[in-house]
Amino acid sequence: MHYYFILFFGWLILVASSTVTAAHASQASDATSFEQYAQTLKNQARQKGFDEQFLEQVFATVKQRGAVVKADRNQPERKLTLDTYLQTRVPDWKVEQAVQQYLQHKNTLERIAKQYGVQARFIVALWGNESNFGRIQGNHPVMSSLVSLAYEGRRRELFESQFFAALEILKQGHIALADFNGSWAGAMGQSQFMPSSFLSYAVDANADGRKDIWGTPEDVFASIANFLSAEGWNDATTWGRQVKLTEDFPVAQLPSLEGLTKVRKKSLREWSKMGVTKFDGSPLPALSLPASLILPDDIGGRVYLVYGNFETLMRWNRSYYFGISVAYLSERIAKELGERS
């Protein structure tokens, strides 16, 4: 009886809260219309020195897009396991395509890998995970998406800064306004850079005057490699390894194992003494290489020791699942290439 009363009472609170929130949102919308807000952004852009004719052309295309706001609010909350995630993100067909793409662009990839100090297989793995090797780049007009998300208000400062970065990309002539599309959140091109990342890391590798992460593979590869290199990648090492914990591993000494757990760094030699082995049960290398123990699904799931390069992958995307999927695809690429050579 009490259980159902609590559910009903909770539902009433939720309805009331939703009504108040909707009312506040409606009041905010009435106080400042989308068109008024866009005009405010236009004035700010003018103050930043953007040309008037250029701004007229851009803002003539800016429309309110409720779909991107809905996508932002309704991101999936269903709990996945890492095993399920890897099956979805790194299926056999993607591995096969990754190897084909590697071989097709082998000379370019290996030249860029040497130039930036980033193994080519990681470049291909990121490319595959972000846009399915350029096939899925998004069809949302970037400028409208960013203004709509900024107007919605929850992360206004973030999306306003991305909007002004996107204006700069257009001003520099890297892509035409009519072709300036991306994900609902404003991520762009085959590398799915946000506009600020584009300005920081995109590369004109073929020296044609444009940093074309949308259609020029050489620019895409160099831009990915430049990001990793600038963020501390070391091609003398790999990303990490899947490991096992022995029965006498001092689990009680670990911090709370809620969600994306990460344990402080120790050397491989120290982790070995504590009861960490390779996944096949053999001893870890007796090295002083620092590594962090991570348990993406807590103590009952997979366990990894990760190195500095994995931390660089986390600067690309703060999800352990994403980082491990990139690493896993890179390893499968290496295995397939080894078997075919």
Sequence and secondary structure as in RCSB ss.txt:
>XXXX:A:sequence
MHYYFILFFGWLILVASSTVTAAHASQASDATSFEQYAQTLKNQARQKGFDEQFLEQVFATVKQRGAVVKADRNQ
PERKLTLDTYLQTRVPDWKVEQAVQQYLQHKNTLERIAKQYGVQARFIVALWGNESNFGRIQGNHPVMSSLVSLA
YEGRRRELFESQFFAALEILKQGHIALADFNGSWAGAMGQSQFMPSSFLSYAVDANADGRKDIWGTPEDVFASIA
NFLSAEGWNDATTWGRQVKLTEDFPVAQLPSLEGLTKVRKKSLREWSKMGVTKFDGSPLPALSLPASLILPDDIG
GRVYLVYGNFETLMRWNRSYYFGISVAYLSERIAKELGERS
>XXXX:A:secstr
 HHHHHHHHHHHHHHHHHHHHHHHHHHHHHHS HHHHHHHHHHHHHHTT  HHHHHHHHTT    HHHHHHHHT 
      HHHHHHHHS HHHHHHHHHHHHHTHHHHHHHHHHHT  HHHHHHHHHHHHTTTT    EEHHHHHHHHH
HH TTHHHHHHHHHHHHHHHHHTSS GGG EE TT  BTTTTB HHHHHHH   TT SS   TTT HHHHHHHHH
HHHHHTT  TTS SEEEEEE TTS GGGS    SSEE   EEHHHHHHHTEEETTS        EEEEEETT TT
S EEEE HHHHHHHHH   HHHHHHHHHHHHHHHHHHHHH 
